[in-house]
Amino acid sequence: MVEVDLNSLTLAIGKGNRAEAVRLTKQAIEAATPPAQVLAAMVAAMDDVGRKFQCNQVFVPEMLIAARAMRESMALLEPLLVKAGIKPEFTAVIGTVQGDLHDIGKNLVAMMWKGANFGVVDLGSNVPAEKFIAAAREHKAKVVGLSALLTTTMPAMKQTVLALKAADLPGLKVVIGGAPITESFAREIGADGFAADAAGAVDTARRLVAAA
Ligand code: B1M
């Protein structure tokens, strides 16, 4: 069996080298590397890019090409993370709030929710509150998940939570997350739940729906 160097995968994504990232991801999958380990190597790349961005060592274009490499590698990993479900437990709507274009973490949560056998309606990024409300109503969702990566879009998250709570959607639970989001912010804006990462988002959604 081929020994896969996950550090090289981290480096390839960090440099935005898509071909190399895809090659190494395929190699890791063929070598039956646990998907969680492959994912951790990918996430480490984006953390590193973020640190370098803060120190002005890389700029937006570099972040963008790294994100593209990550997306292509994640597309290969997704089928392994998503177990084949026959009938979804319940439907969850997810999106990144208005003004925010970051979607990698949100995609991870969507992936994990699919893997947990939830039906997932992914609205993408830069989603206005009305779109969340319409989708929750149309799909009879039990959960709406909001993601925000910018401190400047936290007010849009608050506004979306308030709008969802004001809409006539009995029993709907709102789960929030993203790098600047905390448990106390979730309480402050009236969200039903918070998760620090994609795996936690599965537990939080399940717990809230079971308690409803
Ligand atoms: Co931007 N960016 N970015 N960016 N970017 C950050 C977030 C930043 C921290 C970088 C930095 O300064 N170190 C910084 C925000 C600072 C702040 O607000 N305090 C920043 C900035 C400033 C910006 C711009 C303003 C830059 C500019 O233009 N001057 C701009 C804003 C654009 C906009 O949104 N309007 C911008 C643009 C971009 C790109 C477009 C170039 C690109 C996004 C591409 C894309 O997503 N398709 C990008 C990227 C890639 C990043 C970093 C490098 C990586 C983000 C990422 O994908 N992380 C990021 C630095 C960093 O975070 N290290 C940065 C990996 C991902 C797996 O983690 O999304 O946190 P994350 O998700 C986690 C958890 O947060 C959680 O689960 C995931 C892990 O399991 N989670 C949830 C997320 N959503 C959840 C929902 C839940 C539960 C958990 O429930 C529903």
Residues whose N, C-alpha, C, O or C-beta is under 5 A from the ligand:
A	BS01	B1M	V43 M46 D47 V49 G50 R51 F53 Q54 V60 M63 L64 A67 G99 D100 L101 H102 D103 I104 G105 K106 L108 V109 G145 L146 S147 L149 L150 T151 T152 V175 I176 G177 G178 A179 A195 A196 D197 A198 A201
